[in-house]
Each structure stands twice: as C-alpha cells, then as structure tokens.
C-alpha cells in the first residue's frame, strides 16, 4: 500500500491532504491548480513541511508531479565523522 500522509480530520477537517475511503485525494484541484514553483514552496516550507520524504514522494506521484520529487525531497549527505 502506498504511504500517503493521513491527516487527523478531527483537528484538520479541511486538510488538502484528506483522502476518501478509496484512498483518492479529496481536494485534488487544490494541488492541480498550483504552479510548480508554488507547489515546491508549499511542500518544502509550507503545509507539506512536516511530511516525511516518502509521504511527499507518494503525494507528488499521485498528483502527477513526479518531475518535482528531486526539488522537494532533497537528501542531505552528511560527511563521515
């Protein structure tokens, strides 16, 4: 099963990440209406910031924006100790 972010709809009833019982994104047009630049900012510095890299990746694939995965899911390379 895909690792989608599941918001607490009790505390966030209007979350743009909300999904129906079938796993379909409820507010799909919210995401599809965003430009690439806005989506990058929303996912890296805005509402998507607390999501894990896997959740962000699954969300981007679901909204057909796979081309932004490298811009949003940046992996830090730490130097050896």
Secondary structure, DSSP 8 states (H G I E B T S, - for coil): --------TTT-TT-TT-B-TTS-BTTHHHHHTS-HHHHHHHHHTSTTTTS-HHHHHHHHHHTT-GGGHHHHS--------
